Amino acid sequence: MTKRLAAAGTALVFLVPLAACGADPGPAADPAAEQEPGYLAVADDSLEGTGTLRVDLDYDTAEAAGLDPRTADVARSWSLMGLSYDTLVEVGPEFEFLPSLAESWETPDPTTYVFTLRDDAVFSNGRPMTARDVRRSLEFLLESESTWAAQLGPVESVEETGEHEVTVHLDRPHTALLGALANTPAGILPMEEVDDGTVDVTTEMIGTGPYVATNHAQDESWTFESNEHYWGDPPAVERLEISIVEDEFNRAAALRDGSSDFAYFNNVDTLDQLAAEPAARVVFQENTDFYYLILNSADPDSPLSDDRVRFAVNAAVDRTQLAELALGGHARPTGVAPAALPDACPAGELPSARIGDDEIAEILEEAGVTEIELSLVTFNSETAPGQIAQVVQQQLAGHGLSVDIDIVDDASFGAALYSGSTATVDMGVSWYAGYGDAGMVSRWWNTDTAAFTADFMAGDPAVNDLVVQVGETPRGPEREEALTDLCTAVDERSEVVPLVTRPSVIGYRTDAVSPTLHSVEGYGDILRNITDFRLVSS
């Protein structure tokens, strides 16, 4: 049984290609077309090939953080570590939460979650998973005080309440708990060995997932072999060879010549570049991730310290045009609640979207601004931020606002905006991961808890209170209303302004692999459905 058909916890089915004799890929497909609701691609279950899958990725796990999932802050870490680590729950194509190591759960009250664990999960070292492993894994994550520990929310305690049962008690309601538990940093670890010191999670990965890492050269390559103790069906992909290929053109070339079977791209132009390749299919996968524009309210010497000027700048940015010109139409305007999530707030109804050029001019005149020059910094590790900056520059020029753009390396970008002291640059373009629940990303607008924003964001107690309200309100109409209020308040405040969703591109050889791919991804995990993949041949 494949995950897409599962209503309860099921075995994951991992499959992919070896270089193989080719199936006819057929006519070129619309890169955004769904094969089934919620799926860009659905694996062909009739294929019976086994062997090796060759994958090209853009970057590796963060070397400074090692392999500890608790401090894994980037999508590639989640994808790679997720091959070895399972979580209690997983996220489905419609952002519903599905069973994984927890077969089921119930919430007898808003602050209690009772998880019933599957009884057949075994770590890759051969030891069965226990309720203690689950309890201690969650406690271990909380002890780390990492970003993901904060995403778990106000956990009061974790208890073993049965041989195969763990109960999480919260201090107050936290709607995003399941969303936080669904991602790799909340993976279940072999805590008996971690606690006695025989396993170091910074250097080795021992989990209940379908794969075991057998070789890793930092920033160069990974090799994963199938886990003989995996609780699910044996994966069709018996070996996974992953190359870290920084240059996008080299990844595209490898897909063309067949030396790679599956690859990830940041640049939406790849859709056109590979469209004519007969043995490859390239698809646009929407993300809940989104680009945002920092308008520095923390620097008293910046023109943007004036609320009116910030709002005028925000209103002058045409997000629809931004999506078309900078991202080839493969993005959507968004508010704080990501446009790709079910409970998104409509970006077209935000205050900044409802005022015209004359009103913008009036606001600037009232603020005593006719012509000003603003500095903007962004990073060069992918193409879109620079393109976004250029479109923003052109849009603001029409309102007498001049923008000087500086596109720098990632380290210099971080130093400009996240140095621990007040940023002196006026604006910045970056992106946030949107995750699987709108209450997760909204935390970054709460200056009481998101300390890193203090360099460029003065903050507002009213916005902070709305973030807390969203976090405590159960999914449904009441939370949608709270999210709308939050999106509106953030838009009016105009300190960190959501712009457009951040697309990604996945390419694969149709003569080698038949994958299952969600239409929208919330955690940047392009290998999420790897156990559903099928190989064309052995």
Summary of the structure (lengths in Angstrom):
residues: 538
radius of gyration: 23.3
end to end distance: 21.2
largest distance: 70.6
contacts: 1956
relative contact order: 0.19
helix: 31%
strand: 24%
